[in-house]
Structure formats: structure tokens, C-alpha cells
């Protein structure tokens, strides 16, 4: 099981709602919500499905999100 700390940022950068990602990845919206808040961890197959739907590498979903002020440096 994998923590997806970068999921929300990747989803927002793709300009997708949780519901849109749910449909595109074939993952329940409630599961996406739980993953984004860290209440649950994802199976490797779920990570791959989400990454494919978002057009990113699976490792991107596992990285800590970059805070806006860090990007300005």
C-alpha cells in the first residue's frame, strides 16, 4: 500500500475534479477523497490507474506537493 501525498496537487494541475478523475481512472470518488486526505493508502494497481488518468508517472503521486513559496525560490 502506498501513500499518495501528491495526488491532490496532480489532480488540480490536471484541472480535474475528484468526480472527473473517478470516471477517468475507474476509481470511486470516495476512495480518491480518502487518498487525498491521507486516511487510506493505495494499492499499486490503483496508483497506476490514477497516474494514467492524470497523465503523470506513478512516482509523481507519491511525492510531497510543492508549496507555492518553494516554487518561487
C-alpha positions in Angstrom: 0.0 0.0 0.0 1.3 3.4 -1.0 0.6 6.9 0.4 -0.3 9.4 -2.4 0.7 12.7 -0.9 1.0 14.3 -4.3 -2.4 13.2 -5.6 -4.4 16.3 -4.9 -1.7 18.6 -6.5 -1.5 16.4 -9.6 -5.3 16.3 -9.9 -5.6 20.1 -9.5 -2.8 20.7 -12.1 -4.7 18.5 -14.5 -7.8 20.7 -13.8 -9.9 17.7 -12.8 -12.5 17.3 -10.1 -12.5 14.2 -7.9 -15.5 13.0 -9.8 -13.9 13.5 -13.2 -10.8 11.6 -12.1 -13.0 8.9 -10.7 -14.6 8.3 -14.0 -11.3 8.6 -16.0 -9.5 6.2 -13.6 -12.3 3.8 -12.7 -11.7 4.5 -9.0 -14.5 5.5 -6.6 -14.7 9.2 -5.8 -14.9 8.4 -2.1 -11.6 6.5 -2.5 -9.9 9.5 -4.1 -11.1 11.7 -1.3 -9.7 9.3 1.3 -6.4 9.1 -0.5 -6.1 12.8 -0.8 -6.6 13.4 2.9 -4.3 10.5 3.8 -7.0 8.4 5.5 -6.0 5.4 3.4 -3.3 4.1 1.2 -3.5 2.9 -2.4 -2.7 -0.4 -3.9 -0.1 -0.3 -6.7 -2.8 -1.0 -9.3 -4.8 2.0 -8.1 -1.7 4.2 -8.2 -1.1 3.2 -11.9 -4.8 3.8 -12.8 -4.8 7.2 -11.2 -1.4 8.2 -12.8 -2.5 7.1 -16.2 -5.7 9.1 -15.9 -3.8 12.2 -14.8 -1.0 11.7 -17.5 1.8 11.5 -14.9 4.3 8.9 -13.8 3.1 7.0 -10.7 6.0 8.3 -8.7 4.6 11.9 -9.1 1.6 10.9 -6.9 3.9 9.7 -4.2 6.0 12.9 -3.9 5.3 15.7 -1.4 3.5 18.5 -3.1 5.5 21.7 -3.8 4.3 24.7 -1.8 3.9 27.9 -3.9 6.5 29.8 -1.9 9.0 27.0 -2.5 8.4 27.3 -6.3 9.3 31.0 -6.2 12.8 30.3 -4.9 
